Amino acid sequence: MKQLFIAITFTLLSFIVSAQEQDAEATYPKLPALNLQMADGSALSTQDLLGQPYILHFWATWCPYCKKLQPALQKIDDMGLKVIAVSFKEDDDATPAKALSDRGYTFKTAVKADAIAQQLGIRGTPTTLFVNKEGNVIWLTNTSNPEDPNLHLNARTLLHSISEQ
């Protein structure tokens, strides 16, 4: 777990350095343009999400820690902050959208995202990124604790930016 955290931190630090080289005022790493394959067959680009904050929740159907965290993410989604569940490291017969639906969750589901997770240096589940309306990652966490105060603090920060529009 410690190695995973170090790998993710290193990857995000490289984004920070890159962003700072491009814009001296950048304080958070800019998420690269990602094209997500959605469970319903459509595509979603993170470029299309610019102007609104959102959460990318990297998970897998077999992950008990993801299952523990997801009720809190559903509450956040219900409050108006878009949560996108990004499924990776799945078994061939996995049906991520159905698994979430069966659990009562309504957030959008991206599938077959192993290449995207690799591009971002994400290796483990759950990994959750909080992205502001400029497309900058403001917080990355591997928490599975639905009561983590930082989870709620960062969600409120992003929700507040929605109400300012």
C-alpha positions as CSV (number, residue, x, y, z in Angstrom):
1,M,0.0,0.0,0.0
2,K,2.9,2.3,0.8
3,Q,4.4,1.7,-2.6
4,L,1.1,2.4,-4.3
5,F,0.8,5.7,-2.4
6,I,4.4,6.6,-3.4
7,A,3.7,5.7,-7.1
8,I,0.5,7.8,-7.2
9,T,2.2,10.7,-5.4
10,F,5.1,10.6,-7.8
11,T,2.8,10.6,-10.8
12,L,0.8,13.5,-9.5
13,L,3.9,15.4,-8.7
14,S,5.0,15.0,-12.3
15,F,1.7,16.6,-13.3
16,I,2.3,19.4,-10.8
17,V,5.8,20.1,-12.2
18,S,4.5,20.1,-15.7
19,A,1.6,22.4,-14.8
20,Q,3.9,24.8,-13.0
21,E,6.2,24.9,-16.0
22,Q,3.2,25.9,-18.2
23,D,1.7,28.3,-15.7
24,A,3.5,29.7,-12.7
25,E,0.3,30.3,-10.9
26,A,-0.9,26.7,-11.1
27,T,-1.2,25.2,-7.7
28,Y,-2.8,21.8,-8.5
29,P,-2.0,19.3,-11.2
30,K,-4.0,19.6,-14.4
31,L,-5.7,16.3,-15.3
32,P,-4.7,15.3,-18.8
33,A,-7.4,14.9,-21.4
34,L,-9.0,11.5,-20.9
35,N,-11.5,9.7,-23.0
36,L,-13.7,7.4,-20.9
37,Q,-15.7,4.5,-22.4
38,M,-19.0,4.6,-20.6
39,A,-20.9,1.4,-19.7
40,D,-23.8,2.5,-21.9
41,G,-21.5,2.5,-25.0
42,S,-21.1,6.3,-25.1
43,A,-17.8,8.2,-24.6
44,L,-17.1,10.9,-22.2
45,S,-14.1,13.2,-22.4
46,T,-12.8,15.1,-19.4
47,Q,-12.4,18.0,-21.7
48,D,-16.2,18.1,-21.9
49,L,-16.3,18.3,-18.1
50,L,-14.3,21.6,-17.9
51,G,-16.4,24.2,-16.2
52,Q,-17.8,21.8,-13.6
53,P,-16.2,20.0,-10.8
54,Y,-16.4,16.2,-10.5
55,I,-15.0,13.1,-8.9
56,L,-13.3,10.2,-10.6
57,H,-13.6,7.1,-8.5
58,F,-11.3,4.3,-9.7
59,W,-12.7,1.0,-8.4
60,A,-13.4,-2.6,-9.2
61,T,-16.4,-4.8,-8.6
62,W,-14.4,-7.3,-6.5
63,C,-13.0,-4.6,-4.2
64,P,-14.5,-4.6,-0.7
65,Y,-12.9,-1.3,0.2
66,C,-14.6,0.4,-2.8
67,K,-17.9,-1.1,-1.7
68,K,-17.4,0.4,1.7
69,L,-16.7,3.9,0.3
70,Q,-19.4,4.0,-2.4
71,P,-22.4,5.0,-0.1
72,A,-20.6,8.2,0.8
73,L,-19.9,8.9,-2.9
74,Q,-23.6,8.3,-3.7
75,K,-24.5,10.9,-1.1
76,I,-22.1,13.4,-2.7
77,D,-23.5,12.6,-6.1
78,D,-27.0,13.2,-4.8
79,M,-25.9,16.6,-3.5
80,G,-25.1,17.6,-7.1
81,L,-21.4,16.9,-7.5
82,K,-20.9,14.5,-10.4
83,V,-19.3,11.2,-9.5
84,I,-17.9,9.0,-12.2
85,A,-17.0,5.5,-11.2
86,V,-14.1,4.3,-13.3
87,S,-13.8,0.6,-13.4
88,F,-10.5,-1.1,-14.0
89,K,-8.7,-4.3,-13.1
90,E,-11.9,-6.2,-13.7
91,D,-12.5,-9.9,-14.4
92,D,-13.6,-10.6,-18.0
93,D,-17.2,-11.4,-16.9
94,A,-17.6,-8.3,-14.7
95,T,-20.5,-6.0,-15.2
96,P,-19.6,-2.8,-13.3
97,A,-22.7,-0.7,-14.2
98,K,-24.9,-3.6,-13.1
99,A,-23.0,-4.0,-9.9
100,L,-23.4,-0.4,-9.0
101,S,-27.1,-0.4,-10.0
102,D,-27.7,-3.5,-7.9
103,R,-26.2,-1.6,-4.9
104,G,-28.6,1.2,-5.5
105,Y,-26.0,3.7,-6.9
106,T,-26.8,6.1,-9.8
107,F,-23.5,7.6,-10.7
108,K,-22.1,7.2,-14.2
109,T,-19.8,4.3,-14.9
110,A,-16.8,4.2,-17.1
111,V,-15.5,0.7,-18.0
112,K,-12.3,-0.9,-19.3
113,A,-10.2,1.9,-18.0
114,D,-7.0,0.0,-17.3
115,A,-5.0,2.1,-19.8
116,I,-6.3,5.4,-18.2
117,A,-5.4,4.2,-14.7
118,Q,-2.0,3.2,-16.0
119,Q,-1.6,6.6,-17.7
120,L,-2.3,8.3,-14.3
121,G,-0.2,5.9,-12.3
122,I,-3.2,4.5,-10.4
123,R,-2.6,1.0,-9.4
124,G,-4.9,0.2,-6.5
125,T,-8.6,0.5,-5.6
126,P,-10.1,2.6,-4.4
127,T,-8.4,5.7,-5.7
128,T,-10.6,8.8,-5.9
129,L,-9.7,12.1,-7.5
130,F,-11.5,15.3,-6.8
131,V,-11.3,17.6,-9.8
132,N,-12.2,21.3,-9.8
133,K,-14.0,23.1,-12.7
134,E,-10.6,24.1,-14.2
135,G,-9.7,20.4,-14.5
136,N,-7.2,20.4,-11.7
137,V,-6.9,17.6,-9.2
138,I,-7.4,19.2,-5.8
139,W,-7.3,15.9,-3.8
140,L,-6.4,12.3,-4.4
141,T,-7.2,9.7,-1.8
142,N,-7.1,5.9,-1.3
143,T,-9.5,6.1,1.6
144,S,-12.3,3.6,2.0
145,N,-13.6,5.4,5.1
146,P,-17.0,6.9,4.2
147,E,-16.7,9.1,7.3
148,D,-13.2,10.5,6.4
149,P,-13.5,14.2,7.2
150,N,-11.2,15.1,4.2
151,L,-13.6,13.3,1.9
152,H,-16.5,15.6,3.0
153,L,-14.3,18.7,3.2
154,N,-13.1,18.4,-0.4
155,A,-16.6,17.5,-1.6
156,R,-18.0,20.6,0.1
157,T,-15.2,22.7,-1.5
158,L,-16.2,21.5,-5.0
159,L,-19.9,21.8,-4.3
160,H,-19.3,25.4,-3.1
161,S,-17.8,26.2,-6.5
162,I,-21.0,25.0,-8.2
163,S,-23.1,27.4,-6.2
164,E,-20.8,30.3,-7.1
165,Q,-21.6,29.9,-10.8
